[in-house]
Amino acid sequence: MNAETRQLIRNSVLRMLEAAPVNGLAVSMLSIGLQSRGLRDITDDEIKAELQYLADKGFVVRTKQNISPELSPWRITAEGRDELAS
């Protein structure tokens, strides 16, 4: 994956999470959204890697879910919203 594709994925994920419900979106829903944007070959592992990068930057967080915590959705943070606004 090249740098332009990574940037497209990161921006798309932030925009999808910005438009998402308060509790966020799971990786499976993000995958569907990215595929609809033309990123058909992206894997869940690649999405998770980009989510971790965005989390390390403070732009997204994983929400707590007691039942099936491995399916916990992701949501955008205030810092992530500010990044999109800039």
C-alpha positions as CSV (number, residue, x, y, z in Angstrom):
1,M,0.0,0.0,0.0
2,N,1.4,3.4,-0.9
3,A,1.3,6.6,1.1
4,E,-1.6,8.1,-1.0
5,T,-3.8,5.1,-0.4
6,R,-3.0,5.2,3.3
7,Q,-4.0,8.9,3.4
8,L,-7.2,8.2,1.6
9,I,-8.1,5.3,4.0
10,R,-7.3,7.5,7.1
11,N,-9.3,10.4,5.8
12,S,-12.2,8.2,4.8
13,V,-12.2,6.4,8.2
14,L,-12.3,9.7,10.0
15,R,-15.1,11.0,7.8
16,M,-17.2,7.9,8.3
17,L,-16.7,8.0,12.1
18,E,-17.6,11.7,12.1
19,A,-20.9,10.8,10.5
20,A,-21.5,7.7,12.6
21,P,-23.8,7.3,15.6
22,V,-22.5,8.2,19.0
23,N,-21.3,4.6,19.7
24,G,-19.2,4.5,16.5
25,L,-18.6,1.8,13.8
26,A,-17.2,-1.6,13.8
27,V,-14.4,-2.7,11.5
28,S,-16.9,-4.6,9.3
29,M,-18.9,-1.4,8.7
30,L,-15.8,0.6,8.0
31,S,-14.8,-2.1,5.5
32,I,-18.1,-1.8,3.7
33,G,-17.7,2.0,3.6
34,L,-14.2,1.9,2.2
35,Q,-15.2,-0.6,-0.4
36,S,-18.0,1.7,-1.5
37,R,-15.3,4.4,-1.9
38,G,-13.4,2.2,-4.4
39,L,-10.9,0.5,-2.0
40,R,-12.0,-3.0,-2.8
41,D,-8.8,-4.9,-2.0
42,I,-8.4,-3.6,1.6
43,T,-8.4,-6.2,4.3
44,D,-9.7,-6.0,7.9
45,D,-6.1,-6.3,9.1
46,E,-5.1,-3.2,7.0
47,I,-8.1,-1.3,8.4
48,K,-7.2,-2.3,11.9
49,A,-3.6,-1.1,11.3
50,E,-4.8,2.3,10.1
51,L,-7.2,2.5,13.1
52,Q,-4.3,1.8,15.4
53,Y,-2.3,4.6,13.7
54,L,-5.3,7.0,14.1
55,A,-5.6,5.9,17.8
56,D,-1.9,6.5,18.4
57,K,-2.5,10.1,17.0
58,G,-5.5,10.5,19.4
59,F,-8.0,10.9,16.5
60,V,-10.0,7.7,17.3
61,V,-10.8,5.5,20.3
62,R,-12.3,2.2,20.7
63,T,-15.6,2.2,22.7
64,K,-16.1,-0.2,25.5
65,Q,-18.4,-3.1,24.9
66,N,-19.0,-5.7,27.6
67,I,-20.5,-8.3,25.4
68,S,-18.2,-9.5,22.6
69,P,-15.5,-6.9,23.3
70,E,-13.5,-8.0,20.3
71,L,-16.3,-6.4,18.2
72,S,-16.1,-3.1,20.0
73,P,-16.7,-0.2,17.6
74,W,-14.5,2.8,17.0
75,R,-15.5,6.4,17.3
76,I,-13.9,9.7,16.4
77,T,-12.4,12.0,19.2
78,A,-12.6,15.8,19.5
79,E,-9.0,15.8,18.3
80,G,-10.0,13.8,15.2
81,R,-12.9,16.3,14.5
82,D,-10.4,19.2,14.8
83,E,-8.1,17.5,12.4
84,L,-10.8,17.2,9.8
85,A,-11.8,20.8,10.3
86,S,-8.3,22.0,9.7
